[in-house]
Amino acid sequence: MESNFTNDQNYKYKKAKKKVQAIKGFYGNALAYCIVIPVLAYINYRTTDFPWAIFPALGWGFGLLINGLCAYGYNPLFGKNWEERKIKEFMQE
C-alpha cells in the first residue's frame, strides 16, 4: 500500500514540476518578446516607412499565445484531461 502511495506522490511531483517548467518557459518567452519587439519597432521607425516590425510581432505574439494556453493547461483542441485519458487508455492495452 505504501509503495502505491509513494508512486502516486512521485507521479504528482513530476507532473507538477513539468507544469512549473512550462509556466517558467512561458514567462521567459514573454519577457524576451517584451524586450525584442520594441527594439525591432524602434529600428523599423528609424530606418524605413514600411511597418515590417508588425510581422515578427504578430508571428511571435501568436506563438506566445499558444505557449501561454498550453502552459496554463487550456487546450481547445483536445479538451481537459485528454492526455490523462490517453495515458490510461494505453496502459490498459
Backbone as a chain_set.jsonl record, in Angstrom:
{"seq": "MESNFTNDQNYKYKKAKKKVQAIKGFYGNALAYCIVIPVLAYINYRTTDFPWAIFPALGWGFGLLINGLCAYGYNPLFGKNWEERKIKEFMQE", "coords": {"N": [[0.82, -1.191, 0.0], [1.919, 1.258, 0.8], [3.885, 1.597, -1.151], [2.347, 2.086, -3.401], [1.252, 4.559, -2.683], [3.574, 6.093, -2.591], [4.407, 5.965, -5.26], [2.277, 7.335, -6.427], [2.581, 9.875, -5.272], [5.093, 10.512, -6.305], [4.496, 10.587, -9.036], [2.685, 12.741, -9.086], [4.394, 14.767, -8.249], [6.244, 14.85, -10.379], [4.544, 15.599, -12.444], [3.657, 18.111, -11.542], [6.102, 19.455, -11.507], [6.714, 19.466, -14.219], [4.667, 21.126, -15.157], [5.297, 23.526, -13.853], [7.756, 24.071, -15.069], [6.877, 24.522, -17.685], [5.351, 26.854, -17.349], [7.331, 28.564, -16.436], [8.96, 28.629, -18.711], [7.182, 29.913, -20.43], [7.033, 32.463, -19.212], [9.675, 33.329, -19.591], [9.754, 33.457, -22.373], [7.792, 35.413, -22.793], [9.001, 37.618, -21.562], [11.268, 37.969, -23.215], [9.925, 38.613, -25.582], [8.769, 41.059, -24.852], [11.02, 42.623, -24.697], [12.441, 42.386, -27.153], [10.615, 42.982, -29.297], [9.846, 45.791, -28.984], [12.409, 46.886, -29.513], [12.814, 46.077, -32.152], [10.689, 47.5, -33.296], [11.51, 50.126, -32.841], [13.863, 50.189, -34.398], [12.687, 49.772, -36.87], [11.092, 52.089, -37.066], [13.08, 54.054, -37.2], [14.414, 53.481, -39.571], [12.892, 52.916, -41.946], [9.849, 53.505, -43.866], [8.059, 51.486, -44.225], [6.078, 49.292, -42.333], [7.512, 46.841, -41.204], [8.022, 45.598, -38.792], [5.73, 44.69, -37.677], [5.224, 42.12, -38.571], [7.048, 40.183, -37.304], [6.121, 40.731, -34.724], [3.41, 39.955, -34.743], [3.628, 37.233, -35.52], [5.342, 36.069, -33.54], [3.84, 36.822, -31.364], [1.484, 35.318, -31.703], [2.551, 32.744, -31.395], [3.399, 33.013, -28.744], [0.944, 33.31, -27.456], [-0.216, 30.744, -27.882], [1.7, 29.226, -26.533], [1.302, 30.184, -23.911], [-1.365, 29.363, -23.443], [-1.071, 26.579, -23.502], [0.783, 26.238, -21.408], [-0.696, 26.978, -19.175], [-2.601, 25.064, -19.153], [-4.85, 25.126, -20.833], [-6.36, 23.776, -23.515], [-7.84, 23.945, -26.394], [-8.174, 22.165, -28.516], [-7.893, 19.456, -27.724], [-9.242, 19.245, -25.332], [-10.064, 19.127, -21.781], [-7.988, 17.254, -19.647], [-7.283, 15.391, -21.589], [-4.822, 14.217, -22.187], [-4.344, 12.67, -19.893], [-6.446, 10.8, -20.059], [-5.737, 9.447, -22.413], [-3.274, 8.321, -21.668], [-4.101, 6.541, -19.651], [-5.729, 4.912, -21.209], [-3.877, 3.714, -22.992], [-2.319, 2.367, -21.161], [-4.006, 0.364, -20.315], [-4.102, -1.343, -22.42]], "CA": [[0.0, 0.0, 0.0], [2.783, 2.42, 0.87], [4.543, 1.72, -2.441], [1.371, 2.715, -4.284], [1.176, 5.952, -2.257], [4.827, 6.721, -2.997], [4.355, 6.116, -6.713], [1.303, 8.382, -6.713], [3.209, 11.14, -4.9], [6.162, 10.739, -7.268], [3.84, 10.969, -10.283], [2.156, 14.095, -8.911], [5.538, 15.68, -8.201], [6.769, 15.0, -11.736], [3.56, 16.348, -13.224], [3.712, 19.498, -11.076], [7.376, 20.017, -11.949], [6.584, 19.696, -15.655], [3.804, 22.292, -15.328], [6.065, 24.697, -13.426], [8.745, 24.323, -16.122], [6.157, 25.097, -18.82], [4.999, 28.233, -16.993], [8.6, 29.287, -16.398], [9.324, 28.845, -20.107], [6.283, 30.934, -20.964], [7.458, 33.77, -18.692], [10.91, 33.69, -20.281], [9.378, 33.824, -23.729], [7.071, 36.686, -22.721], [9.99, 38.655, -21.262], [12.035, 38.206, -24.432], [9.021, 39.308, -26.508], [8.616, 42.451, -24.38], [12.277, 43.344, -24.922], [12.85, 42.361, -28.556], [9.654, 43.631, -30.206], [10.038, 47.249, -29.002], [13.677, 47.204, -30.182], [12.554, 45.965, -33.59], [9.811, 48.608, -33.682], [12.35, 51.326, -32.87], [14.704, 50.085, -35.589], [11.786, 49.966, -38.008], [10.717, 53.503, -37.087], [14.237, 54.879, -37.554], [15.052, 53.14, -40.841], [12.043, 52.849, -43.149], [8.428, 53.826, -43.687], [7.266, 50.252, -44.269], [5.995, 48.741, -40.966], [7.867, 45.423, -41.22], [8.108, 45.066, -37.423], [4.448, 44.076, -37.329], [5.244, 40.7, -38.909], [7.554, 39.389, -36.175], [5.282, 40.945, -33.548], [2.223, 39.099, -34.863], [4.029, 35.824, -35.539], [5.815, 35.692, -32.209], [2.708, 37.008, -30.455], [0.617, 34.143, -31.839], [3.266, 31.65, -30.728], [3.359, 33.281, -27.302], [-0.418, 32.998, -27.021], [-0.347, 29.284, -27.844], [2.567, 28.776, -25.44], [0.621, 30.507, -22.661], [-2.53, 28.494, -23.298], [-0.581, 25.237, -23.157], [1.442, 26.281, -20.102], [-1.708, 27.067, -18.124], [-3.492, 23.915, -19.212], [-6.031, 25.277, -21.679], [-6.104, 23.219, -24.843], [-9.162, 23.838, -27.021], [-8.251, 21.079, -29.491], [-8.006, 18.138, -27.109], [-10.092, 19.277, -24.162], [-9.46, 18.971, -20.465], [-7.532, 15.922, -19.232], [-7.15, 14.489, -22.729], [-3.571, 13.472, -22.048], [-4.547, 11.666, -18.836], [-7.305, 9.735, -20.577], [-4.973, 8.664, -23.377], [-2.295, 7.523, -20.93], [-4.824, 5.42, -19.016], [-6.186, 4.03, -22.28], [-2.737, 2.933, -23.473], [-1.845, 1.493, -20.076], [-4.932, -0.746, -20.208], [-3.915, -2.239, -23.568]], "C": [[0.87, 1.263, 0.0], [3.491, 2.656, -0.46], [3.626, 2.418, -3.443], [1.262, 4.207, -3.977], [2.424, 6.71, -2.721], [4.853, 6.943, -4.509], [3.412, 7.245, -7.12], [1.898, 9.763, -6.408], [4.305, 11.501, -5.899], [5.588, 11.204, -8.606], [3.326, 12.41, -10.201], [3.283, 15.124, -8.895], [6.083, 15.928, -9.605], [5.829, 15.829, -12.606], [3.58, 17.828, -12.84], [4.995, 20.175, -11.548], [7.327, 20.345, -13.44], [5.741, 20.95, -15.924], [4.538, 23.574, -14.949], [7.109, 25.06, -14.484], [8.074, 24.973, -17.339], [5.8, 26.56, -18.557], [6.252, 29.105, -16.967], [9.081, 29.594, -17.82], [8.465, 29.915, -20.758], [6.708, 32.322, -20.496], [8.754, 34.241, -19.357], [10.645, 34.157, -21.699], [8.678, 35.185, -23.752], [8.034, 37.844, -22.439], [10.815, 38.991, -22.498], [11.198, 38.973, -25.46], [8.925, 40.787, -26.142], [9.888, 43.273, -24.557], [12.567, 43.471, -26.42], [11.904, 43.139, -29.464], [9.756, 45.157, -30.157], [11.358, 47.679, -29.671], [13.492, 47.133, -31.697], [11.676, 47.115, -34.087], [10.606, 49.912, -33.763], [13.243, 51.333, -34.112], [13.87, 50.341, -36.84], [11.423, 51.447, -38.165], [11.853, 54.394, -37.593], [14.767, 54.627, -38.966], [14.157, 53.227, -42.067], [10.6, 53.21, -42.813], [7.547, 52.582, -43.692], [7.256, 49.606, -42.878], [6.28, 47.23, -40.902], [7.893, 44.8, -39.828], [6.803, 44.396, -36.985], [4.453, 42.57, -37.586], [5.864, 39.839, -37.799], [6.707, 39.552, -34.919], [4.047, 40.036, -33.584], [2.575, 37.614, -34.812], [4.452, 35.331, -34.162], [4.681, 35.813, -31.19], [1.747, 35.83, -30.504], [1.254, 32.933, -31.156], [3.258, 31.797, -29.219], [1.98, 32.965, -26.728], [-0.623, 31.496, -26.886], [0.481, 28.702, -26.704], [1.897, 29.016, -24.088], [-0.586, 29.615, -22.41], [-2.107, 27.089, -22.876], [0.028, 25.209, -21.757], [0.423, 26.306, -18.964], [-2.814, 26.022, -18.258], [-4.751, 24.082, -20.031], [-5.681, 24.794, -23.08], [-7.444, 23.009, -25.54], [-9.285, 22.682, -28.007], [-8.523, 19.73, -28.841], [-8.879, 18.112, -25.858], [-9.334, 19.001, -22.872], [-9.141, 17.503, -20.183], [-7.418, 14.928, -20.378], [-5.916, 13.615, -22.588], [-3.71, 12.366, -21.005], [-5.385, 10.495, -19.335], [-6.548, 8.838, -21.554], [-3.933, 7.791, -22.683], [-2.957, 6.314, -20.293], [-5.278, 4.399, -20.065], [-5.034, 3.143, -22.777], [-2.181, 2.002, -22.409], [-2.741, 0.262, -19.948], [-4.762, -1.736, -21.352], [-2.911, -3.317, -23.265]], "O": [[0.583, 2.22, -0.719], [3.679, 3.806, -0.857], [4.077, 3.243, -4.238], [1.187, 5.027, -4.891], [2.326, 7.844, -3.19], [5.279, 8.0, -4.976], [3.705, 8.014, -8.035], [1.737, 10.701, -7.188], [4.433, 12.66, -6.293], [6.132, 12.11, -9.235], [3.51, 13.198, -11.129], [3.149, 16.214, -9.453], [6.351, 17.069, -9.981], [6.271, 16.657, -13.403], [3.526, 18.698, -13.709], [4.974, 21.34, -11.945], [7.837, 21.379, -13.871], [6.063, 21.74, -16.811], [4.421, 24.588, -15.636], [7.319, 26.241, -14.762], [8.644, 25.874, -17.952], [5.933, 27.404, -19.443], [6.231, 30.249, -17.423], [9.555, 30.697, -18.092], [8.956, 30.727, -21.542], [6.74, 33.259, -21.293], [8.905, 35.427, -19.651], [11.237, 35.13, -22.168], [8.941, 36.008, -24.628], [7.895, 38.923, -23.014], [11.038, 40.164, -22.797], [11.703, 39.875, -26.128], [8.99, 41.657, -27.01], [9.83, 44.502, -24.564], [12.903, 44.556, -26.896], [12.365, 43.888, -30.325], [9.752, 45.781, -31.218], [11.409, 48.722, -30.323], [13.95, 48.008, -32.432], [11.899, 47.641, -35.177], [10.385, 50.714, -34.671], [13.365, 52.351, -34.792], [14.302, 51.044, -37.754], [11.447, 51.984, -39.272], [11.622, 55.362, -38.318], [15.49, 55.462, -39.509], [14.638, 53.585, -43.142], [10.19, 53.22, -41.652], [6.413, 52.622, -43.215], [8.321, 49.391, -42.3], [5.39, 46.441, -40.585], [7.795, 43.579, -39.705], [6.788, 43.624, -36.027], [3.762, 41.823, -36.893], [5.254, 38.851, -37.392], [6.584, 38.614, -34.131], [3.688, 39.425, -32.577], [1.9, 36.832, -34.142], [3.974, 34.302, -33.684], [4.578, 35.006, -30.267], [1.25, 35.389, -29.468], [0.587, 32.192, -30.434], [3.124, 30.81, -28.496], [1.872, 32.413, -25.633], [-1.15, 31.031, -25.875], [0.032, 27.802, -25.995], [1.923, 28.145, -23.219], [-0.803, 29.162, -21.286], [-2.719, 26.488, -21.994], [-0.188, 24.258, -21.006], [0.656, 25.719, -17.908], [-3.832, 26.086, -17.568], [-5.651, 23.248, -19.934], [-4.804, 25.352, -23.74], [-8.113, 22.004, -25.302], [-10.4, 22.257, -28.309], [-9.311, 18.942, -29.364], [-9.218, 17.032, -25.376], [-8.143, 18.689, -22.872], [-9.954, 16.621, -20.461], [-7.454, 13.72, -20.141], [-5.965, 12.412, -22.842], [-3.242, 11.248, -21.22], [-5.069, 9.336, -19.064], [-6.698, 7.617, -21.528], [-3.734, 6.64, -23.072], [-2.445, 5.198, -20.378], [-5.221, 3.19, -19.841], [-5.218, 1.939, -22.958], [-1.627, 0.952, -22.734], [-2.272, -0.788, -19.51], [-5.238, -2.867, -21.256], [-2.632, -4.158, -24.119]]}, "num_chains": 1, "name": "protein.A"}
